[in-house]
Amino acid sequence: MAGAAISLSAVPDPVFSQAMVGPGAAIDPAREPGHALAPISGRIVKLHPHAYVIEAPDGRGVLVHLGIDTVQLKGAGFEPLVAEGDPVRAGQPVVSWNPADVEAGGRSPICPVVALDTPASAVLRVAAGPVHAGDELFQWD
């Protein structure tokens, strides 16, 4: 999604900012309606309205979490565009949402994108600053 790539350490949730889930990056999204895209090609192995995990053919998984504490919204404001088990290609829309609505409800719209089950040393060239939908956030060695 479009916005600003920021360090996971700047995410206002210790589970992400302390990399308890794994290393990666986050996006402070543009405050406009849009789509969260698949960061990698693979299969949707877990799908909630506010978060999803994609597993690549090589077994690597990436978690995308739309906003902080958005599980409390119980799906309101999020429209999944795929289903669990579906194949997706990198850049494909996965969820439709509006970060401005999340923020207006008192929650952070910042979106962690996390490499699962990998050491921090395996995540390289982490993006910082402005990003467009589909831009690379990090490389995974």
N, C-alpha and C positions, 0 to 999 in steps of 0.2 A: 504494500500500500504506500501511497505517497505520504511524506512527512519528513521527520528528521531522525536519522539513525543515532541512537545514543547507547552508551555502555549499559550492560545489565546492572552494574553497580548503582546506576541512577534510577532504577525502577523502585517505586515506593511500596515495595513488599519484600521483606527479608528472604522469603523463599526463593525469589528470583534474584534479588540484589546480591545475595551471598552465594549465588550459583548452586543452591542445594539441589535443584532439579538438573542442572548441567550448565555448561558454558554456552555462550551465544551473543546475541545483541538484542536491542529493543528498538521499536519505532514509536516515536511520539507522532501520532498520525495527524494529517490535515483534518480540521474540524468540518467535515462535509460527508454526505452520504457516499458510500463506496463499497468496494469489495475487498475482503481479505483473500489473498491469492495463495496458491500452493507454492511454498518455497523450493520444493523438490518434486521430481516425478516419483510416483510410487502408488501406494494404496492407502486409503483412509482406514486406519486401524482403530481409531477412537474419534468420535464426533459428538460434541456437545454444542449447543447454539453459540457459546462464548469461547470455545477452544476446540482444537483438533490436533491429532497426531497423524503424520504421514510416515509410512515406512517405505524406504527405497528398496529396490530389488536386492541390494547388497546387505540388507538388514538394518541399515542405519535409520534412526527415527528422528523426526523433528517435531517439536511441540510449538504450536502457535496459540497464544493466549490473548484474547481480545479484551483489553482493559484489565483493571485490577478490581477484585471483589465483584466481578460481573456475574459470578455464579449466583449471587443473591437476586439477580434479575429474573431468574428462572426462565430464561429464553426470550423475555420481552425485548424487542428491538433488534433481534438477530434472526436472520433467515438463512438456514443452511441451504446450499445449492447443490449439494451432493449427499450421498448416504454412506454410512459405515460400510466398508468393503469395496467401495467404488475405486477404480483406478483413476488417477489424476495426473496431469502433466504439469511441470513447473510453469507457473504463471497463470494457471487456470483459476477462475473465481471459485472459492469454497464457501464463503459466508458473506452475505450482504448485511451491512450495519451502518450506523451513523455515530462516529466518535463524539460529535457535538452533543448528541442525546445522552450518551454515557456521562459526559462531563457535566451536563446540566442536572443530572441526577445525583451529583455529588461524588462521583467516582472518577478515578484516573482512567483515561482512555489509552494509556501507554500499553504497547503490545510486545511482550517478550517473545522472542523466537529462539528456541533452545535446542541445542544438539543433545540428544538423550544418550545416556550410557556411554559417555566418552570423557576422557580427561581434558582439562582446560588447554593443555598444550597441543591438542589436536585441532583446535579452532584457530584459524589464521586469518590475517587480513580483514579484521573486523571493520566494517564501514562506520563512518562518523559524518554527521552533517546531513544536508538535504539528500533525500532519495526519492525516486519515482517508483511507482508500482512496477514490480518485476526486477528492480535492481538487486544485485548481489549484496547480501548483508555480511556474509563471512564465507570463508572457504574451510573445508573440513579435510584435514590431512589423513 
